[in-house]
Amino acid sequence: MKEKLTVVKVGGKIVEEPSALARLLTDFSALPGLKVLVHGGGRTATDMAARLGIATQMVGGRRVTDAETLRVVTMVYAGLVNKNVVAGLQAHGVNALGLTGADMDVIRSHRRTGGEVDYGFVGDVDRVDADMLAVLLDAGVVPVMAPLTHDGCGSLLNTNADTIAGETAKALAVRFDVTLVYCFEHAGVLSDPDDESSVIPRITRENFARLAADGTVSGGMLPKIENSLQAVEAGVGRVIITRADALGQSAGTQIG
C-alpha cells in the first residue's frame, strides 16, 4: 500500500495577505502525513516591478517574462514569498525547505516557443524528479515549491504554479497515494460566480466539455480543471478545488 501524500497549491492572493497566509499555514501544518506546498505570488511580483519602473504585460492571464521581469519574479517568488512561507511553517514545527525547479534539478522545463505570443522566459515542464523529492519527503522535509523552473542550460524560467503542482503530483503518484488540492478564494468551482453556495460537487471529463461549452466554466478556471483532469488520468488519486480556509475538510469540487 502506498503512503499517503498531499500536494497543496495555494494562489498568490492567499500567500500575499498576512491573515490568510497565517490561516493557511496553520491548516497545512495540521494535515496528516507527507505533504508538498506549491505557491504563487503574482500580485507581489507586479507590485515590485512597478516600484522598479518595470512594466508588467499580461496576455490571457499569463505574464510575459522578459529578462528584467525574470529578475523580478525570481526575487519575489524564490525569495520574498517563498522564504516567508518557509519561515511560517518552521514556526509551526514543520521542517520546510524552499525550492525552485533548479534546486537539485527537481523540475526541468523548456522555453515556450511558437504560438501568437512570445512569452519570453516562460517554461513548459518536461520532467519532475520524483526520486529526489522522495528523498526529501522520506527524510521528513516538506518541500515548498516556488513557480520557477530551469532549462538545464543555465536559464531560469517562469512557470505556472498550477502546472507545477499538477506535474509534481503526477510524478509522485508513481510512489505515493497522492491527493492534489488547489486552494483559492472560492468554495470550489461555482456554477454562479456570485453565489458561493453554487459549488459544482464533481467535474468529470464528460461534463467538463459541457460546462466549458455553455460558459459555466471559463477564463482561468479552464486550464486549472484541465490540469486537474490530466492529473487524475495520470494516476493521482484525488484532486480537489476548494477555498483555502477549507483545507483538510470534505468541501469543494472533486475532479475526475
Backbone bond lengths (Angstrom), bond angles and torsions (degrees), N, CA, C in turn:
res aa  C-N    CA-C-N  psi(-1)  N-CA   C-N-CA  omega(-1)  CA-C   N-CA-C  phi
1 M - - - 1.460 - - 1.526 109.96 -
2 K 1.326 116.45 131.36 1.460 120.86 -178.80 1.525 111.16 -73.23
3 E 1.334 115.14 145.75 1.457 120.68 175.92 1.520 109.41 -72.75
4 K 1.331 116.10 143.53 1.461 120.72 -177.98 1.528 111.23 -77.10
5 L 1.324 115.13 141.76 1.462 122.74 179.63 1.524 108.55 -142.22
6 T 1.330 116.36 135.72 1.458 121.41 177.04 1.521 109.57 -113.87
7 V 1.330 116.49 125.15 1.460 122.71 172.66 1.521 107.28 -104.60
8 V 1.330 116.25 120.40 1.460 121.48 -178.25 1.519 109.03 -113.71
9 K 1.332 116.26 126.36 1.454 120.57 172.32 1.518 108.15 -107.89
10 V 1.322 116.40 128.06 1.457 121.03 -179.95 1.519 109.07 -123.70
11 G 1.334 115.65 134.98 1.453 120.57 -176.35 1.511 113.59 -77.16
12 G 1.330 114.48 166.54 1.452 120.87 -177.50 1.509 113.61 -61.50
13 K 1.351 117.80 -32.37 1.456 120.01 -179.37 1.523 111.86 -61.61
14 I 1.334 116.20 -26.47 1.463 120.40 179.61 1.525 110.50 -83.60
15 V 1.321 117.66 -49.83 1.465 119.72 -174.38 1.518 112.72 -73.16
16 E 1.333 117.22 -15.63 1.462 120.56 -177.64 1.529 113.40 -94.36
17 E 1.334 117.28 -6.91 1.462 121.67 -179.90 1.533 108.18 -109.88
18 P 1.324 118.86 116.36 1.465 121.34 -169.56 1.528 115.10 -53.11
19 S 1.339 118.71 -46.56 1.463 119.50 -177.20 1.526 111.39 -69.16
20 A 1.349 117.01 -37.89 1.464 120.41 177.77 1.519 110.62 -67.11
21 L 1.324 116.82 -40.38 1.459 120.15 178.31 1.523 110.73 -64.54
22 A 1.320 117.24 -42.16 1.470 120.37 -179.94 1.523 110.90 -59.45
23 R 1.347 116.57 -44.00 1.470 120.46 177.99 1.522 111.20 -64.49
24 L 1.332 116.28 -42.88 1.464 120.65 -179.92 1.527 111.25 -61.08
25 L 1.329 117.10 -44.48 1.456 120.15 -178.35 1.523 111.59 -66.18
26 T 1.330 116.81 -37.06 1.463 120.44 176.52 1.523 110.78 -63.24
27 D 1.336 116.55 -46.66 1.463 121.09 -178.41 1.526 111.42 -69.01
28 F 1.328 116.40 -41.67 1.465 119.64 178.97 1.523 110.53 -63.18
29 S 1.323 117.00 -42.31 1.463 120.86 -179.57 1.524 111.80 -61.38
30 A 1.342 116.03 -30.09 1.464 120.52 -177.63 1.526 113.20 -81.71
31 L 1.332 118.06 -10.31 1.460 119.87 179.48 1.524 109.51 -62.51
32 P 1.322 117.46 134.33 1.471 119.34 178.85 1.517 111.46 -75.81
33 G 1.327 115.53 154.61 1.456 120.86 172.01 1.519 114.66 78.56
34 L 1.314 114.85 -165.35 1.458 121.84 -178.23 1.530 110.45 -74.69
35 K 1.341 116.40 150.22 1.461 118.84 -177.88 1.517 111.70 -156.84
36 V 1.337 113.62 156.63 1.462 124.06 177.22 1.526 106.57 -134.77
37 L 1.341 116.46 139.95 1.461 120.70 176.94 1.524 108.61 -117.92
38 V 1.328 116.10 129.88 1.466 123.03 175.27 1.528 107.12 -117.36
39 H 1.332 117.39 131.88 1.462 119.81 -176.03 1.520 112.25 -127.38
40 G 1.351 114.12 159.36 1.452 121.83 170.54 1.518 110.38 -101.26
41 G 1.328 116.19 -151.12 1.466 120.77 -179.03 1.516 112.50 157.46
42 G 1.326 115.51 27.12 1.462 120.15 -172.29 1.517 114.93 -64.01
43 R 1.330 117.80 -38.42 1.467 119.04 -178.76 1.525 111.14 -64.91
44 T 1.330 116.63 -39.92 1.463 119.87 177.83 1.520 110.72 -64.37
45 A 1.334 116.93 -39.37 1.461 120.77 177.90 1.525 110.83 -63.11
46 T 1.332 116.26 -41.81 1.459 120.20 178.95 1.529 110.65 -64.27
47 D 1.326 116.61 -43.54 1.470 120.79 178.78 1.531 111.12 -62.70
48 M 1.330 116.69 -42.94 1.465 120.38 -179.44 1.523 110.84 -65.83
49 A 1.325 116.39 -41.56 1.463 119.95 178.01 1.526 110.64 -59.68
50 A 1.328 117.00 -42.55 1.466 120.65 179.54 1.523 110.60 -62.31
51 R 1.318 117.77 -40.89 1.463 121.26 178.67 1.520 111.47 -62.25
52 L 1.332 115.72 -32.37 1.463 121.13 -178.73 1.522 112.24 -90.26
53 G 1.328 116.92 2.09 1.458 120.38 179.83 1.511 114.38 74.88
54 I 1.332 116.92 25.51 1.463 121.78 -179.19 1.525 108.45 -106.50
55 A 1.312 117.04 122.35 1.463 121.47 -178.23 1.522 110.44 -71.48
56 T 1.329 116.00 142.38 1.459 122.09 176.60 1.518 109.35 -103.19
57 Q 1.322 116.60 128.21 1.461 121.86 177.87 1.522 108.96 -116.52
58 M 1.325 115.89 123.67 1.455 121.72 178.42 1.522 109.16 -117.22
59 V 1.322 116.53 138.26 1.463 121.93 176.35 1.523 107.39 -131.45
60 G 1.333 115.70 116.53 1.463 119.10 -179.48 1.512 112.76 59.72
61 G 1.328 116.10 34.23 1.459 120.24 179.86 1.513 114.21 80.21
62 R 1.315 118.38 1.53 1.465 122.95 -179.40 1.517 109.78 -106.89
63 R 1.325 115.59 141.20 1.458 120.90 -177.18 1.524 110.71 -85.27
64 V 1.333 116.12 122.89 1.458 120.20 171.64 1.527 106.99 -73.83
65 T 1.333 116.27 125.71 1.462 120.83 -168.81 1.522 110.36 -117.55
66 D 1.342 116.03 92.23 1.461 119.61 173.20 1.530 108.55 -82.37
67 A 1.318 117.44 -176.57 1.461 120.72 -174.14 1.530 112.09 -60.91
68 E 1.338 117.56 -42.26 1.462 120.59 179.62 1.529 111.29 -66.92
69 T 1.320 116.63 -41.07 1.458 120.28 179.12 1.523 110.91 -66.26
70 L 1.333 116.65 -35.63 1.463 119.83 177.43 1.527 110.84 -61.17
71 R 1.328 116.92 -39.10 1.464 119.98 177.06 1.527 110.52 -62.49
72 V 1.319 116.09 -40.82 1.468 119.92 -179.21 1.522 111.02 -66.30
73 V 1.330 117.78 -49.82 1.462 119.22 -176.93 1.520 111.29 -66.64
74 T 1.334 117.54 -29.76 1.460 119.41 175.48 1.520 110.63 -65.73
75 M 1.325 116.93 -45.85 1.465 120.74 177.70 1.526 111.38 -59.96
76 V 1.331 115.75 -44.37 1.461 119.92 -173.77 1.523 111.90 -77.37
77 Y 1.332 116.92 -52.16 1.461 119.82 -174.83 1.524 112.02 -69.29
78 A 1.331 116.32 -52.78 1.466 119.87 -175.60 1.519 112.30 -80.18
79 G 1.340 116.31 -20.64 1.451 120.40 -178.37 1.506 112.42 -101.98
80 L 1.328 116.62 -90.08 1.459 122.63 -170.80 1.531 113.18 -54.07
81 V 1.331 117.66 -56.62 1.460 119.98 -174.99 1.526 110.81 -68.52
82 N 1.317 116.60 -50.06 1.456 120.06 -176.22 1.524 112.03 -59.56
83 K 1.305 117.26 -45.66 1.469 119.42 -175.71 1.521 112.01 -73.53
84 N 1.343 118.29 -29.08 1.458 119.46 172.27 1.523 110.94 -63.51
85 V 1.326 116.80 -41.72 1.455 120.79 178.35 1.525 110.53 -65.33
86 V 1.325 116.60 -45.91 1.465 120.41 -179.72 1.529 111.07 -60.81
87 A 1.329 116.55 -45.23 1.459 120.17 179.56 1.526 111.02 -62.65
88 G 1.333 116.64 -39.96 1.455 119.95 178.12 1.514 112.59 -63.63
89 L 1.324 116.86 -39.90 1.463 120.09 178.10 1.526 111.32 -68.50
90 Q 1.321 117.21 -37.94 1.470 119.33 176.72 1.525 110.33 -60.14
91 A 1.330 117.22 -36.47 1.464 120.86 178.15 1.522 112.01 -64.64
92 H 1.339 116.52 -22.33 1.464 121.52 177.06 1.534 111.82 -94.51
93 G 1.314 117.17 9.05 1.455 120.26 179.68 1.511 114.85 79.73
94 V 1.350 116.59 15.89 1.463 121.50 178.53 1.524 108.44 -97.25
95 N 1.318 116.98 123.28 1.465 121.15 -177.81 1.528 109.64 -81.04
96 A 1.327 115.74 81.16 1.461 122.04 -173.22 1.520 111.40 -91.58
97 L 1.324 115.23 151.11 1.462 122.72 177.04 1.517 108.91 -134.03
98 G 1.330 117.48 120.67 1.453 121.45 178.65 1.519 111.99 -77.43
99 L 1.328 115.78 135.91 1.462 121.33 -177.22 1.521 111.28 -137.50
100 T 1.319 115.99 144.55 1.452 121.68 157.09 1.525 106.63 -104.72
101 G 1.325 116.18 173.49 1.456 118.53 177.79 1.514 113.64 -63.45
102 A 1.348 116.77 -22.17 1.463 120.12 179.45 1.519 112.22 -74.12
103 D 1.319 117.62 -28.34 1.463 120.86 -178.70 1.521 109.87 -68.01
104 M 1.321 115.72 122.34 1.460 123.29 -177.30 1.536 112.01 58.72
105 D 1.346 116.35 17.54 1.467 121.42 178.95 1.528 111.59 55.97
106 V 1.362 116.58 40.63 1.460 118.22 -173.56 1.530 113.31 -76.83
107 I 1.360 117.75 -27.27 1.463 118.81 176.57 1.522 109.58 -137.45
108 R 1.323 114.52 115.10 1.467 121.57 178.35 1.529 108.73 -101.77
109 S 1.316 116.57 134.82 1.458 122.14 -178.38 1.521 110.61 -133.20
110 H 1.323 115.76 171.19 1.459 121.00 171.51 1.520 108.37 -123.01
111 R 1.308 115.47 151.51 1.462 120.31 179.98 1.521 109.99 -68.37
112 R 1.319 116.04 131.09 1.457 121.55 -178.40 1.526 110.03 -64.70
113 T 1.314 116.12 130.40 1.464 121.44 178.53 1.519 109.16 -130.97
114 G 1.320 115.89 165.39 1.454 120.19 179.84 1.513 111.06 78.58
115 G 1.308 115.94 179.67 1.457 120.74 -178.31 1.518 111.28 82.59
116 E 1.324 115.53 176.71 1.449 120.57 -175.50 1.519 112.99 -81.09
117 V 1.354 116.66 -17.95 1.459 120.70 -175.89 1.526 109.63 -120.75
118 D 1.328 116.05 133.55 1.463 120.74 171.83 1.531 106.76 -89.95
119 Y 1.329 115.88 106.26 1.460 120.05 -177.27 1.524 112.41 -82.05
120 G 1.326 117.84 -1.26 1.448 120.44 178.30 1.515 111.92 75.89
121 F 1.338 116.01 -132.24 1.462 121.30 -175.94 1.529 110.88 -84.22
122 V 1.328 115.01 63.69 1.456 123.01 177.15 1.516 107.98 -114.53
123 G 1.334 116.36 132.68 1.451 120.26 -173.68 1.513 113.82 -109.86
124 D 1.333 115.27 142.36 1.460 122.65 169.58 1.525 107.96 -107.93
125 V 1.315 116.69 130.98 1.462 122.61 -169.11 1.531 111.65 -68.30
126 D 1.330 115.18 132.75 1.459 121.98 173.22 1.524 111.72 -97.97
127 R 1.320 116.55 -42.80 1.469 119.24 -178.98 1.523 110.24 -159.30
128 V 1.329 114.34 153.67 1.465 122.77 172.47 1.517 107.20 -119.49
129 D 1.332 117.38 130.77 1.462 122.03 -179.24 1.527 109.17 -83.31
130 A 1.336 115.72 87.42 1.463 120.85 -179.29 1.520 111.56 -64.53
131 D 1.331 117.17 -31.75 1.466 119.65 -179.89 1.524 111.08 -62.92
132 M 1.325 116.82 -42.72 1.465 119.71 -178.89 1.528 110.65 -69.42
133 L 1.332 116.95 -41.05 1.460 119.50 176.66 1.527 110.68 -63.29
134 A 1.334 117.06 -36.57 1.467 120.64 178.83 1.519 111.58 -64.96
135 V 1.331 117.28 -33.82 1.463 120.35 176.33 1.528 110.12 -59.94
136 L 1.335 116.09 -44.82 1.460 120.38 178.52 1.529 110.89 -64.65
137 L 1.316 116.43 -47.81 1.458 120.59 -178.37 1.520 111.62 -61.00
138 D 1.315 116.73 -42.21 1.461 120.66 179.99 1.524 111.80 -66.42
139 A 1.350 115.67 -23.31 1.467 120.27 178.28 1.525 112.27 -88.29
140 G 1.329 117.10 4.29 1.452 120.87 179.18 1.509 114.63 84.12
141 V 1.330 116.79 15.37 1.463 121.97 179.97 1.528 109.17 -94.50
142 V 1.326 116.37 139.60 1.470 122.09 176.56 1.524 108.96 -104.01
143 P 1.333 118.44 108.89 1.466 120.23 177.74 1.533 111.35 -68.73
144 V 1.336 115.13 135.24 1.459 122.16 174.16 1.519 105.99 -118.23
145 M 1.324 116.81 108.58 1.451 122.01 -166.15 1.526 111.97 -103.02
146 A 1.334 114.99 123.43 1.458 122.63 176.10 1.533 109.50 -85.17
147 P 1.334 118.41 154.73 1.462 121.21 -175.98 1.528 114.21 -81.21
148 L 1.313 115.03 57.32 1.457 123.06 176.03 1.521 108.77 -134.32
149 T 1.328 116.52 137.70 1.455 121.32 175.54 1.531 108.14 -126.33
150 H 1.325 117.51 -167.03 1.466 119.55 177.10 1.512 109.73 -149.03
151 D 1.346 115.12 163.66 1.465 119.95 -174.56 1.519 113.43 -101.24
152 G 1.330 117.89 1.72 1.462 120.77 -179.06 1.516 113.45 80.38
153 C 1.331 117.40 -1.97 1.464 122.02 -179.64 1.528 111.90 -118.06
154 G 1.332 115.18 15.13 1.453 119.46 175.79 1.512 115.84 102.98
155 S 1.326 117.77 -0.51 1.462 120.16 -178.54 1.526 111.48 -108.79
156 L 1.332 115.12 130.24 1.451 120.22 168.99 1.525 108.76 -77.44
157 L 1.340 115.88 154.05 1.457 121.14 -178.96 1.524 109.34 -136.48
158 N 1.318 116.24 132.02 1.460 122.69 175.54 1.531 108.11 -71.66
159 T 1.325 117.17 124.60 1.460 120.61 -172.84 1.526 110.07 -133.73
160 N 1.319 116.22 134.44 1.452 122.05 -177.12 1.531 111.51 -54.34
161 A 1.333 116.77 130.74 1.462 121.02 -176.06 1.524 112.28 -67.42
162 D 1.340 118.06 -34.86 1.467 120.28 175.91 1.526 110.26 -60.36
163 T 1.328 115.36 -41.88 1.464 119.98 179.79 1.520 110.69 -65.60
164 I 1.326 117.52 -43.46 1.460 120.65 178.37 1.526 110.38 -58.69
165 A 1.337 116.88 -44.04 1.460 120.24 179.74 1.525 111.20 -62.81
166 G 1.338 116.27 -45.81 1.450 119.89 -178.98 1.517 112.99 -64.73
167 E 1.337 117.01 -44.78 1.461 120.56 -179.60 1.532 111.21 -67.73
168 T 1.321 116.85 -36.44 1.468 120.28 177.34 1.523 110.54 -65.78
169 A 1.333 116.57 -44.14 1.466 120.43 178.37 1.521 111.26 -60.80
170 K 1.328 116.87 -43.23 1.464 120.37 -179.72 1.522 111.50 -63.22
171 A 1.325 116.61 -43.41 1.467 120.01 -178.98 1.525 110.88 -65.21
172 L 1.330 117.07 -40.83 1.464 120.59 -177.42 1.522 112.44 -76.52
173 A 1.343 118.13 -17.47 1.462 121.27 -179.43 1.521 112.41 -64.50
174 V 1.317 117.57 -18.81 1.465 120.51 175.89 1.529 110.49 -66.17
175 R 1.330 116.57 -33.40 1.462 121.96 -176.07 1.525 113.84 -102.73
176 F 1.343 117.03 -29.01 1.455 121.14 -170.50 1.529 111.32 -127.21
177 D 1.327 115.06 161.79 1.466 122.13 171.01 1.526 106.03 -87.30
178 V 1.328 116.46 100.02 1.460 121.49 -166.46 1.531 112.05 -99.01
179 T 1.330 115.00 133.02 1.465 122.92 165.90 1.520 107.39 -111.09
180 L 1.328 116.70 127.29 1.457 122.69 179.06 1.522 108.14 -108.23
181 V 1.335 116.61 124.93 1.459 121.44 -178.64 1.523 109.06 -121.20
182 Y 1.338 115.97 120.93 1.455 121.50 172.50 1.523 108.18 -96.62
183 C 1.325 116.86 114.13 1.465 121.81 -179.20 1.526 110.21 -102.58
184 F 1.329 115.33 132.89 1.456 118.73 174.31 1.517 108.47 -149.14
185 E 1.328 118.46 -158.80 1.463 120.83 -168.60 1.525 114.42 -89.45
186 H 1.342 118.10 -2.22 1.461 121.08 -179.53 1.527 110.91 -112.50
187 A 1.345 115.41 165.13 1.466 120.71 -174.77 1.523 112.98 -73.10
188 G 1.302 116.64 -11.46 1.457 122.84 -179.52 1.512 107.57 161.99
189 V 1.327 116.95 -161.62 1.459 120.40 173.35 1.524 106.75 -79.05
190 L 1.320 117.27 122.60 1.457 122.03 -173.10 1.521 111.73 -101.01
191 S 1.335 116.56 138.38 1.460 119.97 173.23 1.521 110.59 -77.06
192 D 1.339 116.87 -25.02 1.459 123.47 175.12 1.525 107.47 -127.42
193 P 1.326 118.21 109.94 1.463 120.29 -174.89 1.520 114.50 -60.78
194 D 1.325 117.52 -15.53 1.463 121.17 179.74 1.524 112.65 -97.68
195 D 1.329 116.94 3.31 1.466 120.97 -176.61 1.527 109.83 -128.89
196 E 1.338 116.39 104.63 1.467 120.92 -177.16 1.528 112.61 -66.84
197 S 1.331 116.70 -14.70 1.469 119.22 178.59 1.527 112.61 -86.83
198 S 1.340 117.40 -2.82 1.472 120.60 -174.97 1.529 112.02 -92.44
199 V 1.317 116.68 38.90 1.468 121.21 -178.19 1.526 110.46 -66.41
200 I 1.312 115.95 130.68 1.463 121.13 173.25 1.528 106.65 -80.51
201 P 1.338 119.00 115.13 1.458 120.09 -171.10 1.526 115.05 -66.73
202 R 1.326 116.55 -31.14 1.473 119.06 -176.77 1.524 109.40 -149.67
203 I 1.326 115.93 136.86 1.459 121.35 174.80 1.526 108.07 -125.10
204 T 1.327 115.40 124.74 1.460 122.26 178.09 1.525 108.99 -110.94
205 R 1.316 115.96 173.09 1.461 119.97 177.19 1.532 109.76 -58.45
206 E 1.345 116.16 -36.35 1.464 120.01 -176.19 1.529 111.50 -70.78
207 N 1.336 118.14 -50.41 1.462 116.94 -176.53 1.526 112.56 -80.27
208 F 1.326 118.10 -14.70 1.459 120.35 175.96 1.524 110.62 -62.28
209 A 1.316 116.89 -41.58 1.467 120.73 179.84 1.526 110.22 -59.03
210 R 1.325 116.77 -42.37 1.466 119.89 179.89 1.525 111.31 -69.08
211 L 1.339 116.86 -42.84 1.466 120.86 -179.00 1.532 111.28 -63.71
212 A 1.326 116.43 -35.34 1.464 119.92 178.05 1.531 110.39 -73.49
213 A 1.331 116.91 -39.78 1.467 120.71 -177.07 1.516 112.09 -66.41
214 D 1.336 116.97 -37.71 1.468 118.43 -177.40 1.529 112.63 -90.79
215 G 1.336 117.25 2.67 1.449 121.16 175.25 1.515 115.40 84.13
216 T 1.345 117.57 2.92 1.468 119.69 177.62 1.522 110.03 -60.82
217 V 1.334 116.12 -40.74 1.462 122.26 175.07 1.523 107.61 -111.61
218 S 1.331 116.67 129.33 1.459 119.75 -176.76 1.516 110.34 -153.75
219 G 1.315 116.07 178.09 1.462 121.73 174.83 1.517 113.33 59.59
220 G 1.338 115.12 -138.36 1.459 120.66 -175.82 1.509 114.48 -67.87
221 M 1.350 117.32 -15.44 1.456 119.44 178.03 1.526 111.83 -71.95
222 L 1.328 117.73 -25.56 1.461 120.73 -179.12 1.525 112.59 -60.78
223 P 1.358 119.32 -53.38 1.469 117.72 178.85 1.521 112.81 -66.63
224 K 1.352 118.01 -29.82 1.464 120.15 178.33 1.533 110.54 -63.00
225 I 1.337 115.91 -44.33 1.468 119.38 179.68 1.514 110.97 -71.16
226 E 1.331 117.11 -38.29 1.464 119.82 177.50 1.526 110.51 -61.04
227 N 1.342 117.18 -44.86 1.467 120.75 175.57 1.524 111.03 -58.27
228 S 1.330 116.18 -40.56 1.462 121.32 -178.54 1.528 111.23 -65.74
229 L 1.331 116.76 -45.17 1.459 120.52 179.39 1.521 111.20 -63.40
230 Q 1.326 116.94 -41.17 1.458 120.26 177.82 1.532 111.08 -63.25
231 A 1.335 116.60 -36.01 1.465 120.06 178.49 1.521 110.75 -64.33
232 V 1.338 117.04 -44.51 1.469 120.43 178.19 1.521 110.53 -62.09
233 E 1.315 115.93 -43.60 1.463 120.56 -178.90 1.520 111.90 -66.58
234 A 1.343 116.89 -22.28 1.469 120.95 179.28 1.530 112.73 -92.93
235 G 1.335 117.48 3.03 1.455 119.45 173.96 1.511 116.78 112.60
236 V 1.345 117.90 -0.14 1.463 119.61 174.99 1.526 108.26 -68.59
237 G 1.331 116.13 130.80 1.454 120.46 -170.83 1.508 114.91 -67.17
238 R 1.330 117.15 -36.75 1.452 120.85 -173.78 1.514 108.78 -155.49
239 V 1.339 116.17 135.72 1.462 121.38 175.84 1.516 108.37 -127.70
240 I 1.334 116.25 130.27 1.461 122.10 -177.44 1.526 108.91 -129.93
241 I 1.332 116.18 137.33 1.465 122.37 171.77 1.520 106.90 -113.15
242 T 1.331 116.94 119.92 1.453 119.61 -172.55 1.522 111.31 -151.94
243 R 1.312 115.66 174.16 1.452 121.46 176.62 1.525 109.56 -75.71
244 A 1.330 116.49 145.72 1.460 120.46 -175.40 1.518 112.14 -59.09
245 D 1.345 117.17 -36.48 1.455 118.44 -177.74 1.528 112.97 -80.37
246 A 1.348 116.89 5.72 1.458 121.44 174.00 1.524 111.73 -108.26
247 L 1.318 116.72 11.19 1.465 121.14 -179.23 1.526 109.48 -58.41
248 G 1.326 115.73 130.75 1.453 120.74 -179.59 1.508 114.11 89.73
249 Q 1.329 117.49 -4.81 1.456 122.01 179.04 1.525 109.83 -103.47
250 S 1.325 115.73 163.70 1.466 120.74 176.36 1.519 108.48 -87.42
251 A 1.304 115.42 75.69 1.459 121.03 -177.01 1.514 109.18 -142.66
252 G 1.339 115.10 165.46 1.451 119.69 176.27 1.506 113.38 97.31
253 T 1.335 115.27 -165.04 1.463 122.95 -179.15 1.519 109.96 -105.52
254 Q 1.329 115.63 124.49 1.463 119.88 175.66 1.522 109.22 -91.12
255 I 1.345 114.97 138.01 1.455 121.37 -176.42 1.531 109.59 -106.77
256 G 1.319 115.63 132.96 1.454 120.16 175.08 1.519 113.22 102.24
